[in-house]
Amino acid sequence: MRHTPPLTPQFYVTAPQGCPYLPNRMERKLFTALQGDSATGLNDALSQQGFRRSQNVLYRPSCSDCAGCLSARIRVSDFAPNKTQSKTLRRNNTLEREVRSPWATEEQFDLFRRYLEARHADGGMADMDIFEFAAMIEETPVKTRVIEYTDVATTDDPLTAVCLTDVLQDGLSMVYSFYKPELRNRSLGTFLILDHIRLAQEMDLPFVYLGYWVPGSPKMNYKAGFSGIELFRHGAWEPMTTPDEYSVDLHPLSTEPISEQVSNLILPNVRAVGR
């Protein structure tokens, strides 16, 4: 019987560009394509090693002299809401969750544009049109859902928040979220994380993956406020200690060489090749 060997993932590195989180820093990413029958296994394996998905690409920061970006996840069993988070849940108790297939709508895009213009007008996604938005939502080779939150207390523009979420073997990965920017007092970004923790509990999944936490970055401060946070450092997950104990100091030995990073990856029945 003839057997077809598994495809070997090819890893590449992006050209350096300005860091979106820390001033006067340059960013570089290690990435690989996510496609074919092995996509689900690869997404699970690399998500557990600090990678994130963007459409059909998996990536992880790999800057030449900075290791400030730390992948963060919440261990659901160790999470307990603080007083502020409990108030956020109560403040948003009129929001109703609906889990949908990854299909983009004009209503979602309108909310997405309002969110970007108010919160990230100078970011890399600011010029996305409806076709690029649809690609972000729909081009996924893994189990992905669009989770919409509508406000049952109003019939006027009820869509309040949206999160693109991957369902992993061991948790939920919050790929991208956006919400009504004018409702700042409702802390919708925090609410989405809190509701994903509830959803993970309902699905008996141990983790909620949040993306990256960067010490010293005001954009990322809110992630440190959740109990049960784990950070991926030096090839392993560890409980987060006090946030100010983590450094983003530049040092030429902050990161391993690309070839060493790739050779240390644990992949599902395949060997990794660096480029």
Secondary structure, 3 states (H helix, E strand, C coil): CCCCCCCCCEEEECCCEECCCCCCCEECEEEEECCCCCHHHHHHHHHCCCCEEECCEEEEECCCCCCCCEEEEEEHHHCCCCHHHHHHHHHCCCEEEEEECCCCCHHHHHHHHHHHHHHCCCCCCCCCCHHHHHHHHHCCCCCEEEEEEEECCCCCCCEEEEEEEEECCCEEEEEEEEECCCCHHHCHHHHHHHHHHHHHHHCCCCEEEEEEECCCCHHHHHHHHCCCEEEEECCEEEECCCHHHCCCCCCCCCCCCHHHHHHCCCCCCCCCEEC
